[in-house]
């Protein structure tokens, strides 16, 4: 872990996607943060000690998840599958059906489904974890998930207001400084064979705080419930009712099943210049807490 000395910084951006605005002044305290996302090796140690079963490895109850198709109640997770030929790009960040498939038995041990594995990829970020899984690991490790503000402050590495974690240019001098899509998403990827998806942690330079992979590679869970108005809070500060209201209001009103959503940060290996330019500190994405995918992981902190 690395010690991140807290401070006051301008959080958010008004130059990319509307959910990142407005820019507001936020203060965070001191905390230690994992240098990298939690890896397959670290997750394996957690599982070996605790016997924990991740959400993607469980059979789901039709009573607890009414309206879910029966095949979605089986163990499994969503896996990115590049389409053959041209694909229609929806709005940036949407998990479009053209390239996402629910794959039975896909989980952290078998990222692509039955027959796949993580041998030789022990130093890659663990994926197919939901918020509950990340929370369980953090409790076991004596840590916590960062808030959105703590995560963004760490990702900026001291470069307040910069578009990217390393400055205002995506590829300074033509150098790629994070694991994001190399080519035209979603069908054409120039990445080195074996690196089309996640990359080993520490494969790219660290930032000003000595932290790796906060940008790209995998999206990372935070502890914050999604809000469409991040600059405005509920007035009853500190009450249990406030927390329950935040959870309730985090759900997507456009979906038939009300599932709370937490904020993901950092973008992933699927972000591309032509689609989902969320490989930036200010970027955020509301993710249903029960939805795991092949591009979501996490890291932990310990507050001072």
C-alpha positions as CSV (number, residue, x, y, z in Angstrom):
1,X,0.0,0.0,0.0
2,X,1.0,3.6,-0.5
3,X,0.3,6.5,1.9
4,X,-1.9,9.2,0.2
5,X,-1.7,12.4,2.1
6,X,-5.1,14.0,1.9
7,X,-6.0,17.5,0.7
8,X,-8.5,19.6,-1.1
9,X,-9.0,19.3,-4.8
10,X,-11.4,20.1,-7.7
11,X,-13.4,17.0,-8.2
12,X,-15.2,16.2,-11.5
13,X,-15.0,17.6,-15.0
14,X,-17.2,19.7,-17.3
15,X,-15.4,18.7,-20.5
16,X,-16.5,15.1,-21.2
17,X,-19.7,13.5,-19.9
18,X,-22.6,15.2,-18.0
19,X,-22.5,12.9,-15.0
20,X,-19.0,14.1,-14.1
21,X,-20.2,17.7,-13.6
22,X,-20.1,20.1,-11.9
23,X,-16.5,20.6,-10.8
24,X,-16.7,21.0,-7.0
25,X,-14.2,21.5,-4.2
26,X,-13.8,18.3,-2.1
27,X,-11.5,17.5,0.9
28,X,-10.3,14.0,1.8
29,X,-8.1,12.9,4.7
30,X,-5.0,10.7,4.8
31,X,-5.3,7.0,3.8
32,X,-3.2,4.1,2.6
33,X,-4.3,2.7,-0.8
34,X,-3.4,-0.6,-2.5
35,X,-0.7,0.1,-5.1
36,X,-2.7,-2.0,-7.6
37,X,-6.1,-3.5,-8.1
38,X,-6.6,-6.7,-6.2
39,X,-5.1,-9.5,-8.3
40,X,-6.2,-13.1,-9.1
41,X,-3.4,-14.3,-6.7
42,X,-4.7,-12.1,-3.9
43,X,-8.2,-13.2,-4.4
44,X,-7.2,-16.8,-4.5
45,X,-5.5,-16.4,-1.0
46,X,-8.8,-14.8,0.3
47,X,-10.9,-17.7,-1.0
48,X,-8.4,-20.3,0.3
49,X,-8.6,-18.9,3.8
50,X,-12.3,-18.1,4.0
51,X,-14.0,-20.5,1.6
52,X,-15.9,-17.5,0.3
53,X,-18.1,-18.1,-2.8
54,X,-18.4,-15.1,-5.1
55,X,-21.8,-14.0,-6.4
56,X,-21.0,-15.2,-10.0
57,X,-20.4,-18.7,-8.6
58,X,-23.8,-19.0,-6.9
59,X,-27.3,-20.2,-7.9
60,X,-29.7,-17.3,-7.5
61,X,-33.2,-17.5,-6.0
62,X,-36.1,-16.6,-8.2
63,X,-37.8,-15.2,-5.1
64,X,-34.9,-12.8,-4.4
65,X,-34.6,-11.8,-8.1
66,X,-38.1,-11.7,-9.5
67,X,-38.3,-11.2,-13.2
68,X,-34.9,-12.5,-14.0
69,X,-34.8,-15.0,-16.9
70,X,-34.2,-18.5,-15.6
71,X,-30.9,-18.9,-17.4
72,X,-29.6,-15.7,-15.6
73,X,-30.3,-17.4,-12.2
74,X,-27.6,-20.0,-13.0
75,X,-23.9,-19.3,-11.9
76,X,-22.2,-17.1,-14.5
77,X,-21.3,-13.6,-15.4
78,X,-21.2,-11.1,-18.3
79,X,-18.3,-11.5,-20.7
80,X,-17.2,-9.1,-23.5
81,X,-17.4,-10.8,-26.9
82,X,-16.1,-8.8,-29.8
83,X,-18.7,-8.8,-32.6
84,X,-17.9,-10.1,-36.0
85,X,-17.8,-7.3,-38.4
86,X,-19.3,-3.8,-37.9
87,X,-21.3,-3.0,-34.8
88,X,-23.6,-0.2,-33.9
89,X,-22.2,2.1,-31.2
90,X,-24.7,3.2,-28.7
91,X,-24.1,6.0,-26.3
92,X,-20.7,5.8,-24.7
93,X,-20.5,3.4,-21.8
94,X,-23.7,1.5,-22.5
95,X,-23.4,-2.3,-22.1
96,X,-24.8,-2.9,-25.5
97,X,-26.1,-6.4,-26.3
98,X,-24.0,-6.5,-29.4
99,X,-20.9,-7.4,-27.4
100,X,-22.0,-8.5,-23.9
101,X,-23.0,-12.1,-23.3
102,X,-24.1,-13.8,-20.1
103,X,-21.8,-16.8,-20.0
104,X,-22.6,-19.8,-17.7
105,X,-19.9,-20.6,-15.2
106,X,-17.9,-17.4,-16.0
107,X,-16.4,-16.2,-12.7
108,X,-13.1,-15.0,-11.2
109,X,-11.6,-18.5,-11.6
110,X,-12.8,-18.9,-15.2
111,X,-13.0,-15.4,-16.7
112,X,-14.2,-16.6,-20.1
113,X,-16.4,-19.4,-18.8
114,X,-15.9,-23.2,-18.4
115,X,-12.6,-24.4,-19.6
116,X,-10.8,-21.1,-19.1
117,X,-8.6,-20.2,-16.1
118,X,-6.2,-17.7,-14.5
119,X,-3.0,-19.8,-14.6
120,X,-0.2,-17.6,-15.8
121,X,-2.5,-14.5,-15.1
122,X,-2.0,-14.5,-11.4
123,X,-0.8,-10.9,-11.5
124,X,-3.8,-9.7,-13.5
125,X,-6.7,-7.8,-11.8
126,X,-9.4,-10.1,-10.5
127,X,-12.7,-9.6,-12.4
128,X,-16.3,-10.9,-12.2
129,X,-16.7,-9.5,-8.7
130,X,-19.8,-7.6,-7.5
131,X,-19.9,-5.0,-4.8
132,X,-20.7,-7.6,-2.2
133,X,-17.6,-9.6,-3.1
134,X,-15.3,-6.6,-3.0
135,X,-16.8,-5.6,0.4
136,X,-16.2,-9.2,1.7
137,X,-12.5,-9.1,0.6
138,X,-12.0,-5.7,2.2
139,X,-13.4,-6.8,5.5
140,X,-11.2,-9.9,5.5
141,X,-8.1,-7.8,4.7
142,X,-8.9,-5.3,7.4
143,X,-9.5,-2.6,4.8
144,X,-12.3,-0.8,3.1
145,X,-13.4,0.3,-0.4
146,X,-12.5,4.0,-1.2
147,X,-15.2,6.6,-1.6
148,X,-15.5,8.1,-5.0
149,X,-13.7,11.2,-3.8
150,X,-10.8,9.2,-2.3
151,X,-10.5,7.2,-5.4
152,X,-10.4,10.2,-7.7
153,X,-8.0,12.2,-5.5
154,X,-5.6,9.2,-5.6
155,X,-6.0,8.7,-9.4
156,X,-5.1,12.4,-10.0
157,X,-1.7,11.9,-8.2
158,X,-1.4,15.5,-7.5
159,X,-2.3,16.8,-10.9
160,X,-5.4,18.8,-10.0
161,X,-7.7,19.6,-13.0
162,X,-5.8,17.6,-15.5
163,X,-7.9,15.6,-18.0
164,X,-5.8,12.4,-17.5
165,X,-3.9,11.0,-14.6
166,X,-0.6,12.0,-16.3
167,X,-1.7,15.4,-17.8
168,X,-3.9,16.9,-20.5
169,X,-2.7,14.7,-23.5
170,X,-4.0,11.2,-23.9
171,X,-0.8,9.8,-25.4
172,X,2.1,12.2,-24.8
173,X,4.8,11.6,-27.3
174,X,2.8,8.7,-28.7
175,X,3.2,6.7,-25.5
176,X,0.3,4.7,-24.1
177,X,0.2,5.1,-20.3
178,X,-2.7,2.8,-19.4
179,X,-4.5,-0.3,-20.6
180,X,-7.3,0.9,-22.8
181,X,-8.6,-0.3,-26.2
182,X,-6.0,-0.1,-29.0
183,X,-8.0,0.4,-32.2
184,X,-11.6,1.0,-33.2
185,X,-13.9,-0.4,-30.6
186,X,-15.5,-3.0,-30.5
187,X,-14.3,-5.2,-33.4
188,X,-10.7,-4.1,-34.1
189,X,-8.0,-4.4,-31.4
190,X,-4.3,-4.0,-32.1
191,X,-3.2,-5.2,-28.7
192,X,-0.4,-7.7,-28.2
193,X,-1.8,-11.2,-28.2
194,X,-2.7,-12.1,-24.6
195,X,-3.2,-8.4,-23.7
196,X,-6.5,-7.8,-25.5
197,X,-8.3,-7.8,-22.2
198,X,-6.6,-7.2,-18.8
199,X,-2.9,-6.6,-18.4
200,X,-0.6,-7.5,-15.5
201,X,-0.7,-4.9,-12.8
202,X,2.3,-2.5,-12.9
203,X,2.5,-2.9,-16.6
204,X,2.4,0.9,-17.0
205,X,4.1,3.7,-15.1
206,X,2.8,4.6,-11.6
207,X,1.3,8.1,-10.9
208,X,2.5,10.9,-8.7
209,X,1.4,9.0,-5.6
210,X,3.1,5.8,-6.6
211,X,-0.1,4.0,-7.5
212,X,-0.6,1.8,-10.6
213,X,-3.5,1.0,-12.9
214,X,-6.0,3.5,-11.5
215,X,-6.8,4.3,-15.1
216,X,-7.9,1.6,-17.6
217,X,-7.3,-2.2,-17.1
218,X,-10.5,-2.7,-15.0
219,X,-13.2,-0.5,-13.6
220,X,-13.0,-0.3,-9.8
221,X,-15.8,-0.4,-7.2
222,X,-16.2,2.4,-4.7
223,X,-18.3,2.5,-1.6
224,X,-20.5,5.4,-2.8
225,X,-24.0,5.0,-4.0
226,X,-24.7,6.6,-7.4
227,X,-26.2,10.0,-7.5
228,X,-27.2,12.0,-10.5
229,X,-26.5,15.1,-8.5
230,X,-23.1,14.5,-6.8
231,X,-22.9,18.1,-5.7
232,X,-26.1,17.9,-3.6
233,X,-26.6,15.7,-0.6
234,X,-29.6,14.8,1.5
235,X,-30.1,17.2,4.3
236,X,-30.5,14.7,7.2
237,X,-26.7,14.3,7.5
238,X,-25.5,11.3,9.5
239,X,-28.9,9.6,9.9
240,X,-29.7,6.0,9.0
241,X,-32.6,7.3,6.9
242,X,-30.1,9.3,4.8
243,X,-28.2,6.1,3.9
244,X,-31.3,4.1,3.1
245,X,-32.6,7.0,0.9
246,X,-29.2,7.2,-0.9
247,X,-29.4,3.4,-1.6
248,X,-33.0,3.6,-2.9
249,X,-32.3,6.7,-5.1
250,X,-29.2,5.1,-6.6
251,X,-31.4,2.6,-8.6
252,X,-32.0,3.2,-12.3
253,X,-35.7,4.4,-12.6
254,X,-35.8,3.2,-16.2
255,X,-35.4,-0.5,-15.3
256,X,-38.3,-2.7,-14.2
257,X,-36.2,-4.2,-11.3
258,X,-35.0,-1.7,-8.7
259,X,-31.3,-2.6,-8.1
260,X,-29.1,-0.2,-6.2
261,X,-26.1,1.1,-8.0
262,X,-22.6,2.1,-6.8
263,X,-20.1,4.2,-8.6
264,X,-17.3,2.6,-10.6
265,X,-14.2,4.6,-11.4
266,X,-11.3,4.5,-13.8
267,X,-12.5,3.0,-17.0
268,X,-11.2,-0.3,-18.4
269,X,-9.5,-2.1,-21.2
270,X,-12.7,-1.6,-23.2
271,X,-12.6,2.2,-23.2
272,X,-11.5,3.6,-26.5
273,X,-11.0,7.0,-28.1
274,X,-14.0,6.2,-30.4
275,X,-16.1,4.9,-27.5
276,X,-16.4,5.5,-23.7
277,X,-13.6,7.9,-23.1
278,X,-13.7,7.1,-19.4
279,X,-10.0,6.4,-18.9
280,X,-9.8,9.5,-16.7
281,X,-9.9,10.3,-13.0
282,X,-13.2,12.3,-13.2
283,X,-15.0,9.5,-15.1
284,X,-17.7,7.6,-13.3
285,X,-20.2,4.9,-14.1
286,X,-23.3,3.7,-12.1
287,X,-23.1,-0.1,-11.8
288,X,-25.9,-2.4,-10.4
289,X,-24.4,-4.0,-7.2
290,X,-25.4,-7.5,-8.4
291,X,-23.9,-7.2,-11.9
292,X,-20.4,-8.7,-12.5
293,X,-18.5,-8.5,-15.7
294,X,-15.2,-9.3,-17.3
295,X,-13.9,-5.8,-16.9
296,X,-14.8,-4.8,-13.2
297,X,-12.4,-5.2,-10.3
298,X,-11.5,-3.2,-7.2
299,X,-8.8,-2.1,-4.7
300,X,-8.8,-1.2,-1.0
301,X,-7.8,1.5,1.4
302,X,-7.0,1.9,5.1
303,X,-7.9,5.3,6.5
304,X,-5.5,7.0,8.9
